[in-house]
Amino acid sequence: MRRPKLLGTLIAALAPLLLAAGEPGLPPDQETEHVVKPGETLGSIAQRAGVPRVLIVEANHLTVPFALRAGQKLTIPRTRNHSVGRGDTRFTISYLYGVPWQDIAVANGLEPVAALKPGQKLLIPSVIAAPPAPAPVAATSQPATAASPETHFVWPLAGRVRRGFTPRGHSSNYHEGIDIPVPDGTAVRAGAAGKVLFAGEEPRQFGRLVVIDHGGGMQSAYAFLSRITVKEGDAVRQGERVGLSGHSGLARGPELHFEIRRNNHPIDPAGQLPPR
């Protein structure tokens, strides 16, 4: 009896996963989950996995001082690529990588119902689970609109800083944020939880721009985006995707321009972000 074509395609697509599951262990540079061994540190795990430390921190919602314990399971986020084969469907690709098709479509600038073509190259983004919801606030605590005394930021994406922060008055060539070169389409994530104040075009300089209000006078901005994936008024969690990197506005190439402001005054993001 012949199997339905879809079932045959699905089995073929799942074969690599089944084979990997049967192996005693994947090499460090292929792991998507790592069990911490005695003596291992976040830095040593990141180096062996070939994944920037900041991505592991964000994927597992780790907090300073990033202490690990033996037996702890860490998600190792990886960005993969897929070449569409004959018989591939949105369903089989999504199932193969365990990533919702909506996320794959956004990462590749596709409409969710777009037809696939054999040989088409797709970026398969890493999916990072949202952090746990905060505990309910007691009635005697601060009102919800008030911010905690300090906002803790994480890096919006991984990458070297091409140009750092230079305050006004210290140089005629001041720079009120940091620029991080990354490939077009890299996921840009909220540095801290907050509410989206602006999500749209800023034609003079920043191109596609997202601004998030974190309360207590703290705001962050994400510029030069190729695509915005939130809208004004959205509540976002730390690490939630707000857009995809690009080179809109006055970008010198594919990069992210990131700013942090306190009471509308720019401050050096390097002093607010965890060490790498």
Phi, psi and omega in degrees: 000130182282138178280149176302146184303319182297318180296318178298319179295319181295317179298317179297321181291327182277346184307314179300324179291319180295320178295316180296322181294332182275353180280148180295335179178143179273154174300153182305328182278005177237351182299141169248352174217136183230132175264121185295132177260157179305134178089349180283147176240167178300318180297317181291324178293316180298319181295316181289327181281341183072029181236131180306140183303322184299326180291323178293320177301312183291320183295332183249006177054044179282151179236156179304134013264024176059039178287136179248156176236147180301135181093349179292137179264128179245135171281130177253101184286134179226142173262126184241169179235147181226132174260119184296127178257169178295132182093346176295140174233169176302322181294311184293324179292315179299318181292320182300316185261354181067031181238129179305139181301327179302319180292321178295318180298315180297316182297334182253007178066033182255152168288143183304334182258012182297141178287147179261148180238136177305134181091349179296136181264129180239137170273126178258106185285156172283141177255121180253123181296145178292147178295158180301148179296143179295153179294150179303144180272131180294155184298334183273357182280181177299151174298156186299335183282345180273142181269159172293162184303332183220136177261126180261123182257154168241162179296137180288340174192171179269151178149160179283152177274115179283320181220127183268191184274132174228114184289157175298144179093337178268343181196147176290341179259055183293158181212116193266022177196202175232148178247130183237109178290129177211158178298148174308140175090003176289136181295131176252127188241150182299130180290336178201163179293150178173199182237136182286117178273324183214139177210098182176201183271133171239094195290339187284325188212311194269351181065225177284123193226140172237132175238131181242133176263127182254005182082163178063023180084003182263134177222155173227151183229144184228110189240171180071020185292152172269334182208140177254131184245013173231172177227161181303136180095346179294140169270128182238149177263159176302131181088354179284140181292134178244347179179185177239139182294158180196211176215047175280173180065221183261026178300145178276351181175190177297112183196167174247133170257123186235130179231151170234133180233142174241121183051042177069014175249127181294138176234160183290116180301331182301330179281351182251348185259150180291152178293152179265000000 
